[in-house]
Amino acid sequence: MQEQKLAAQEVLDELFTEGSLPFKLIAHEVESIGAAEYVVRFHDSRFHSVDVSCRRGHKFKECFRVAILERLDKMSGTLSGETT
């Protein structure tokens, strides 16, 4: 899981640098919960964890980036009063 943890942190750093992630996050743990299914855990009150599903042939890093961006999109909709 160390490889996935490093990849997750790299994505988080990239998103923060790009301005897509409004706050700095640290990936503290990546847990495998099934075949190509992961939970990435953070120690942050705004963002506790994110579930990542990787289809065959997709890299974890790509799947994690999509999962984070989707979660951020849901959070921004909730914060602005929109419903999803």
HELIX and SHEET records of a PDB file:
HELIX    1   1 GLN A    2  GLU A   18  1                                  17    
HELIX    2   2 PHE A   60  LEU A   79  1                                  20    
SHEET    1   A 3 ALA A  27  GLY A  34  0                                        
SHEET    2   A 3 GLU A  37  PHE A  42 -1                                        
SHEET    3   A 3 SER A  49  SER A  53 -1                                        
END                                                                             
